[in-house]
Amino acid sequence: MLKIMGFPGEYVQGPNALSSIGEILKRHQFQNVVIIYDQATEGSILKKASDSLEAECIQYSSFKFSGECSYAIINALNEEILKYSPNAIIGLGGGKAMDTAKAVAKSMNIPIIICPTIASNDAPTSRLIIIYDEFHKVQAVEKTKSNPEIVIVDTEIIVQAPARFFSAGIGDAISKMFEANQCHDSNGLNSFGTPPLETALLLANSTYRNLLKWGKLALDDVKLKKNTSIVEKVVESTVLLSGLGFESGGLSLAHALIRGLTAVPQLSLQLHGELVAYGTVVQAILEKREPIFIEELIRFLKSVDLPTTIYDLGYAHELKEDDLNTIISNTLSNSYSENFVPKIIPEALKQALIQSNQF
């Protein structure tokens, strides 16, 4: 059977990397580009990118992202941007701005350059696009035909963002070792529709080891707005290694649980990585990991300000049977939950959820 793994065409990371975007695009022979940016980048971040483009005489136009990655917004941007006939789209900002830029680039069949300004998840390197409806619920998941042409991660910008986002990135990445290996063991498929290559498993496993070793130290530096070699190691793990690990390795219960947890209104507003962190605890329990292993995982998650119980996610009451059933039914209806051995049955998941909240 064929096995597929995807990579961005070029990955650039480091202090003030965004200041090199003009030089990088010139090397790739992009001479006319469009920037889709979000509100948080207005001012110095957007100027850093535009100054670099101007220095290399690259023509550009800028469009402010309105705040939701919906078909209505994507179609409206398509209509406007078509007038400029760009040969690449730049996505500058957080996750929804990046997804909107990916969707526009996909519809115009041109390359996408991703420039994340927070390290809250591993979406920058992937082909996935999450589309929302007018009620801010997930409506569809689409894919670009290939991974981003270029990913530029400016770590000076990353450390200026609120530390909660950095923690969430660790939470999103910590699950990948568990999920990629479950996908492999259950004969599941990655996002390319094939079994994972061993390379994807190596990257997912390395992500876990790196985070346990460097995560707490890196977060401490980020809280002080300091960009250090340790921060660089963790950003590489949460953005690049984790991104390659999930897309080419596959997902499992920790991400399936997001569908279940967000079906409970009290839990629906937490960051993606915070939900995944808790989901990882549940998955470790369902995998029947040794108590000493689970205790180490929980200690680590707490040390980087991540939730380890449903109550940490904002659930204010004793766990209600109705909410428990809602979480279970929505989780098991997600296809990622099928990538697990042995097959997850509702009662086993129920017991894992109950046990996870007793630590």
Long-range contacts (C-beta under 8 A, 24 or more apart in sequence): 1-194, 1-195, 2-194, 3-194, 3-195, 3-196, 3-197, 4-190, 4-192, 4-193, 4-194, 4-197, 4-248, 5-190, 5-192, 5-196, 5-197, 5-199, 5-200, 5-244, 5-248, 6-126, 6-127, 6-146, 6-147, 6-191, 6-192, 6-244, 6-247, 6-248, 7-125, 7-147, 7-244, 8-114, 8-125, 8-147, 8-148, 8-149, 8-150, 8-151, 9-111, 9-146, 9-147, 9-148, 9-149, 9-150, 10-149, 10-150, 10-151, 11-125, 11-150, 11-151, 11-153, 11-240, 12-150, 12-151, 12-152, 12-153, 13-152, 13-153, 13-155, 13-232, 13-235, 13-236, 13-239, 13-240, 14-153, 14-154, 14-155, 14-232, 15-154, 15-155, 15-156, 15-227, 16-48, 16-154, 16-156, 17-152, 17-153, 17-154, 17-155, 18-45, 18-48, 18-49, 18-52, 18-115, 18-152, 18-154, 18-157, 19-48, 19-51, 19-52, 19-154, 20-52, 20-152, 21-49, 21-52, 21-53, 21-90, 21-113, 21-115, 21-152, 22-52, 22-53, 22-54, 22-55, 22-56, 22-58, 23-52, 23-56, 24-150, 24-152, 25-53, 25-56, 25-58, 25-88, 25-113, 25-150, 26-56, 26-58, 28-88, 28-149, 28-150, 30-58, 30-87, 30-88, 30-111, 30-113, 31-58, 31-59, 31-87, 32-58, 32-59, 32-60, 32-84, 32-85, 32-86, 32-87, 33-58, 33-59, 33-60, 33-61, 33-86, 33-87, 33-88, 33-89, 33-90, 33-113, 34-60, 34-61, 34-62, 34-63, 34-81, 34-84, 34-86, 34-88, 34-89, 34-90, 34-104, 35-60, 35-61, 35-62, 35-63, 35-90, 35-92, 36-63, 36-65, 36-77, 36-89, 36-90, 36-91, 36-92, 36-93, 36-97, 36-100, 36-101, 36-104, 37-62, 37-63, 37-64, 37-65, 37-92, 37-93, 37-97, 38-64, 38-65, 38-67, 38-92, 38-93, 38-94, 38-96, 38-97, 38-117, 39-64, 39-65, 39-67, 40-93, 40-94, 40-117, 41-92, 41-93, 41-117, 45-92, 45-117, 45-157, 46-92, 48-154, 49-90, 49-92, 49-115, 60-90, 61-86, 65-93, 65-96, 65-97, 65-100, 65-101, 67-96, 68-96, 68-132, 68-134, 68-136, 69-96, 69-97, 69-99, 69-100, 69-103, 69-129, 69-130, 69-131, 69-132, 70-131, 70-132, 70-133, 70-134, 70-139, 71-131, 71-139, 72-134, 73-100, 74-100, 74-103, 74-104, 74-107, 74-131, 77-104, 78-104, 78-107, 78-108, 81-108, 82-108, 86-110, 87-111, 88-112, 88-113, 88-149, 89-113, 90-114, 90-115, 91-115, 92-117, 93-117, 94-118, 94-120, 95-120, 95-121, 95-123, 95-130, 95-272, 96-130, 96-132, 98-123, 98-124, 99-123, 99-128, 99-129, 99-130, 99-131, 102-127, 102-129, 102-144, 102-148, 103-129, 103-131, 103-142, 105-144, 106-142, 106-144, 106-145, 111-148, 111-149, 111-150, 112-144, 112-148, 112-149, 113-148, 113-149, 113-150, 113-151, 113-152, 114-148, 114-150, 114-151, 114-152, 115-151, 115-152, 115-153, 115-154, 116-151, 116-153, 116-158, 116-239, 117-154, 117-157, 117-158, 117-161, 118-158, 118-161, 118-165, 118-166, 118-169, 119-153, 119-158, 119-161, 119-165, 119-166, 119-169, 119-235, 119-238, 119-239, 120-165, 120-166, 120-168, 120-169, 120-172, 120-271, 120-272, 120-273, 121-168, 121-169, 121-172, 121-238, 121-272, 121-273, 122-169, 122-172, 122-173, 122-176, 122-238, 122-239, 122-240, 122-242, 122-243, 122-245, 122-246, 123-243, 124-148, 124-151, 124-153, 124-239, 124-243, 125-151, 125-239, 125-240, 125-243, 125-244, 125-247, 126-191, 126-243, 126-246, 126-247, 127-191, 127-247, 128-191, 128-247, 143-191, 147-247, 151-239, 151-240, 153-235, 153-239, 155-227, 155-231, 155-232, 155-235, 156-227, 158-222, 158-227, 158-231, 158-235, 159-221, 159-222, 159-225, 159-226, 159-227, 159-231, 160-225, 163-219, 163-222, 163-223, 163-305, 164-271, 164-305, 165-271, 166-218, 166-219, 166-222, 166-234, 167-219, 167-273, 167-274, 167-304, 167-305, 167-306, 168-271, 168-272, 168-273, 168-274, 168-306, 169-235, 169-238, 169-239, 169-273, 170-211, 170-215, 170-219, 170-234, 170-238, 170-273, 170-277, 170-304, 170-306, 171-271, 171-273, 171-274, 171-275, 171-276, 171-277, 171-280, 171-301, 171-304, 171-306, 172-238, 172-242, 172-272, 172-273, 172-276, 172-277, 173-207, 173-211, 173-237, 173-238, 173-241, 173-242, 173-273, 174-207, 174-208, 174-211, 174-276, 174-277, 174-280, 174-297, 174-300, 174-301, 175-254, 175-255, 175-276, 175-277, 175-279, 175-280, 175-283, 176-204, 176-207, 176-208, 176-242, 176-245, 176-246, 176-249, 177-204, 177-205, 177-207, 177-208, 177-245, 178-252, 178-253, 178-254, 178-280, 178-283, 178-284, 178-287, 179-204, 179-246, 179-249, 179-250, 179-251, 179-252, 179-253, 179-254, 179-255, 179-283, 179-336, 179-339, 180-204, 180-205, 180-245, 180-246, 180-249, 180-250, 180-252, 181-205, 181-249, 182-250, 182-252, 182-253, 182-283, 182-287, 182-339, 182-340, 182-341, 183-249, 183-250, 183-251, 183-252, 183-339, 184-249, 184-250, 185-341, 186-252, 186-338, 186-339, 186-340, 186-341, 188-250, 188-252, 188-338, 188-339, 189-250, 189-339, 190-247, 190-248, 190-249, 190-250, 191-246, 191-247, 191-248, 191-250, 192-247, 192-248, 196-248, 196-249, 196-250, 197-248, 199-248, 200-244, 200-245, 200-248, 200-249, 200-250, 201-245, 201-249, 203-241, 203-242, 203-244, 203-245, 203-248, 203-249, 204-241, 204-242, 204-245, 204-246, 204-249, 206-237, 206-241, 207-237, 207-238, 207-241, 207-242, 207-245, 210-234, 210-236, 210-237, 210-241, 211-237, 211-238, 211-300, 212-296, 212-300, 215-300, 215-303, 215-304, 216-300, 216-303, 216-304, 219-304, 219-305, 250-339, 251-336, 251-339, 252-283, 252-336, 252-337, 252-339, 252-340, 253-279, 253-282, 253-283, 253-286, 253-331, 253-336, 253-337, 253-339, 253-340, 253-344, 254-279, 254-280, 254-282, 254-283, 255-279, 255-334, 255-336, 256-331, 256-332, 256-334, 256-335, 256-336, 256-337, 257-282, 257-283, 257-327, 257-331, 258-334, 259-330, 259-331, 259-333, 259-334, 260-326, 260-327, 260-328, 260-329, 260-330, 260-331, 260-332, 260-334, 261-310, 261-313, 261-327, 261-331, 263-326, 263-327, 263-330, 264-315, 264-323, 264-326, 264-327, 266-313, 266-314, 266-315, 266-316, 267-310, 267-313, 267-314, 267-315, 269-314, 270-307, 270-313, 270-314, 273-306, 274-306, 274-307, 274-313, 275-313, 277-301, 277-306, 277-307, 277-308, 278-306, 278-307, 278-308, 278-309, 278-310, 278-312, 278-313, 278-356, 281-308, 281-309, 281-356, 281-359, 282-349, 282-352, 282-353, 282-356, 285-352, 285-355, 285-356, 286-340, 286-344, 286-348, 286-349, 286-352, 294-359, 295-359, 298-359, 308-356, 308-359, 309-356, 309-357, 309-359, 310-353, 310-356, 310-357, 311-357, 319-353, 319-354, 319-357, 324-350, 324-353, 324-354, 327-353, 328-353
